[in-house]
Amino acid sequence: MHGPRIDRVIFWVALPLIAGVSVPLVLFPVEGEALLSAAFGWLTRVLGWAYLWFTIAAFALLVYYALGKYGNVRFGGPDAKPEFSLVSWIAMIFCAGIGASVLYWGTIEWVYYYTNPPFGLEPRSREATEWAATYGLFHWGFTAWAIYCIPTLPLAYLFWNRGRPILRMSAACEGVIGERAARSLPGKFIDMMFMFGLLGGVGTSIGLSTPMISAGLSELLGVARGFWLDAAVVITLGVIFGVSVYTGLQRGIRMLSRFNLWLTIALLAFVFLAGPTLFIIDTFTNSVGLLVQNFIKMSFYLDPVAKAESMILAAGESGPASAGTFSEQWTIFYWAWWIAFAPFMGLFVARISRGRTIRELIGAEIIGGSLGCWMFFAVLGNSSLFLQLEGSQDLTGLVARNLTPEAIIATVVAVGDRVIPFAVPLLLVFVTLGIIFAATTLDSASYILASVATREQAEVREPARWHRCFWAVMLSFVSLSLMFVGGTESLRAVQSASLIVAIPLIAVLVLMTLSFIRWLKQDHGS
């Protein structure tokens, strides 16, 4: 019996497409980054409102699904049993969805809001401090995970309830564009666009996590951080997630996710107890209150007057526009980033959600995912903020000098030595957590890339092992090449490219949602 076969069209067209975009960025990183950043800047200024309306509509729709009559619809049928335990299922969703980025931004994101706050507040003021501790919860909270959940529902329903043993975005659009179009050129284009966006997103994830992990290893080993240390980190990630992918979902990704969950709990518990515990509790409580009171305001905040003033000033000076308003730099950036990553999460979570109801899935992603992210911002972020306020660490100064990874490690070391000399063990746990978080995201990505590039079969089967390992190697190679040639600048170029992909992906996600609504009405009545 032959194993799962690749889809030759997607596989052999996707590779030249990825190379055709990536190679020029590698050869001309400065020009490529400038071009893509300018394109993204233009899109956020002109279409920023579309990101905001789409995300709030997605959140509202999911609330309707969870509370409505379709909430009890079970993926796989009324008698379907879950493939994974509740703990393993939630751990896999969370680890795949946030990766090592939550360690990075959860610790240090407040700095950017503290020094450049929203709503025209004075930088470093008391009000700016409170909003700095709040906006991370917003950008990594309900709306973000709602974006992740939107593509998951139609993909899971098609896969488990409609009997289509395939995980592709194109197939989930069949309810609107038709099966013929989904199987032909339009469907191939949708799937290849997704693969390109995913590679860019994963490359950015490595770009964030690698310097942070390297900075931690530099502190532990007493060696300077440079390319070869970064390369060793990437190769280590490649080996870990390559082995994990080869062993499959049941052993590899599930085991890594469970281990990472308990290691996360241990890290956060220690920092919570050893750090400024009362400040953490008070600040988190205050932040939740601000978020609840201002959720609508934050969701629709565009600051049009400031944007108009900056554009008029730039036109009068015949120079480039400014870096953009707070919303353009952060909220719209984040929503576009979640949208670019959403299809990947949808494909992966759909695959592991057999036996779960629509209500369970929405709750696990929106509530469980948000609370998980909030714990990082509450514990690590507020501990970092406290160190800045008490004057023991100049973290804003480190970030201003482009030493953000070092600022993160300085936070971990300072908390480790706060009660007893425990910096080295705590830093070791932090670095290990970062490595496994990155590996879990990357092996999930390689699994999905292989699934998309595999031909549809008569029964549900995992992609071939060599195929999954091939994409694991490709992900490592692309990221390592970019860091070698252009450092973080070229990674920013790939990040901008993946964010630009979010514009057409909004249209695709709308098609998938409409298909899902049509299928529910056909199968369960209007």
Secondary structure as the mmCIF struct_conf table of DSSP 4:
data_model
#
loop_
_struct_conf.conf_type_id
_struct_conf.id
_struct_conf.beg_label_comp_id
_struct_conf.beg_label_asym_id
_struct_conf.beg_label_seq_id
_struct_conf.end_label_comp_id
_struct_conf.end_label_asym_id
_struct_conf.end_label_seq_id
STRN STRN1 ILE A 6 ILE A 6
HELX_RH_AL_P HELX_RH_AL_P1 ARG A 8 LEU A 27
BEND BEND1 PHE A 28 PHE A 28
HELX_RH_AL_P HELX_RH_AL_P2 PRO A 29 LEU A 67
BEND BEND2 GLY A 68 GLY A 68
HELX_RH_3T_P HELX_RH_3T_P1 LYS A 69 ASN A 72
STRN STRN2 ARG A 74 ARG A 74
TURN_TY1_P TURN_TY1_P1 PHE A 75 GLY A 76
TURN_TY1_P TURN_TY1_P2 PRO A 78 ASP A 79
BEND BEND3 GLU A 83 PHE A 84
HELX_RH_AL_P HELX_RH_AL_P3 LEU A 86 ILE A 98
TURN_TY1_P TURN_TY1_P3 GLY A 99 ALA A 100
HELX_RH_AL_P HELX_RH_AL_P4 SER A 101 ILE A 108
TURN_TY1_P TURN_TY1_P4 GLU A 109 GLU A 109
HELX_RH_AL_P HELX_RH_AL_P5 TRP A 110 THR A 115
BEND BEND4 ASN A 116 ASN A 116
BEND BEND5 PRO A 118 PRO A 118
TURN_TY1_P TURN_TY1_P5 PHE A 119 GLY A 120
HELX_LH_PP_P HELX_LH_PP_P1 LEU A 121 GLU A 122
TURN_TY1_P TURN_TY1_P6 PRO A 123 ARG A 124
BEND BEND6 SER A 125 SER A 125
HELX_RH_AL_P HELX_RH_AL_P6 ARG A 126 HIS A 139
TURN_TY1_P TURN_TY1_P7 TRP A 140 TRP A 140
BEND BEND7 GLY A 141 GLY A 141
HELX_RH_AL_P HELX_RH_AL_P7 PHE A 142 ALA A 156
HELX_RH_PI_P HELX_RH_PI_P1 TYR A 157 ASN A 161
BEND BEND8 ARG A 162 ARG A 162
HELX_RH_AL_P HELX_RH_AL_P8 MET A 169 ALA A 172
TURN_TY1_P TURN_TY1_P8 CYS A 173 CYS A 173
HELX_RH_AL_P HELX_RH_AL_P9 GLU A 174 ILE A 177
HELX_RH_AL_P HELX_RH_AL_P10 GLU A 179 ARG A 183
BEND BEND9 SER A 184 SER A 184
HELX_RH_AL_P HELX_RH_AL_P11 LEU A 185 LEU A 221
TURN_TY1_P TURN_TY1_P9 GLY A 222 GLY A 222
HELX_RH_AL_P HELX_RH_AL_P12 PHE A 227 THR A 247
HELX_RH_PI_P HELX_RH_PI_P2 LEU A 249 ILE A 253
HELX_RH_AL_P HELX_RH_AL_P13 ARG A 254 ALA A 274
BEND BEND10 GLY A 275 GLY A 275
HELX_RH_AL_P HELX_RH_AL_P14 THR A 277 PHE A 300
HELX_RH_AL_P HELX_RH_AL_P15 PRO A 304 GLU A 317
TURN_TY1_P TURN_TY1_P10 SER A 318 SER A 318
BEND BEND11 GLY A 319 GLY A 319
BEND BEND12 ALA A 323 ALA A 323
HELX_RH_AL_P HELX_RH_AL_P16 PHE A 326 PHE A 326
HELX_RH_PI_P HELX_RH_PI_P3 SER A 327 THR A 331
HELX_RH_AL_P HELX_RH_AL_P17 ILE A 332 ARG A 351
TURN_TY1_P TURN_TY1_P11 ILE A 352 ILE A 352
TURN_TY1_P TURN_TY1_P12 ARG A 354 GLY A 355
STRN STRN3 THR A 357 THR A 357
HELX_RH_AL_P HELX_RH_AL_P18 ILE A 358 ILE A 362
HELX_RH_PI_P HELX_RH_PI_P4 GLY A 363 GLY A 368
HELX_RH_AL_P HELX_RH_AL_P19 GLY A 369 PHE A 376
HELX_RH_PI_P HELX_RH_PI_P5 PHE A 377 GLY A 381
HELX_RH_AL_P HELX_RH_AL_P20 ASN A 382 GLU A 390
TURN_TY1_P TURN_TY1_P13 GLY A 391 GLY A 391
BEND BEND13 SER A 392 SER A 392
HELX_RH_AL_P HELX_RH_AL_P21 LEU A 395 ALA A 400
TURN_TY1_P TURN_TY1_P14 ARG A 401 ASN A 402
HELX_RH_AL_P HELX_RH_AL_P22 THR A 404 GLY A 416
TURN_TY1_P TURN_TY1_P15 ASP A 417 ARG A 418
BEND BEND14 VAL A 419 PRO A 421
HELX_RH_AL_P HELX_RH_AL_P23 ALA A 423 VAL A 452
TURN_TY1_P TURN_TY1_P16 ALA A 453 ALA A 453
STRN STRN4 THR A 454 THR A 454
BEND BEND15 ALA A 458 GLU A 459
HELX_LH_PP_P HELX_LH_PP_P2 GLU A 462 ALA A 464
HELX_RH_AL_P HELX_RH_AL_P24 ARG A 465 ILE A 500
TURN_TY1_P TURN_TY1_P17 VAL A 501 VAL A 501
HELX_RH_AL_P HELX_RH_AL_P25 ALA A 502 HIS A 524
#
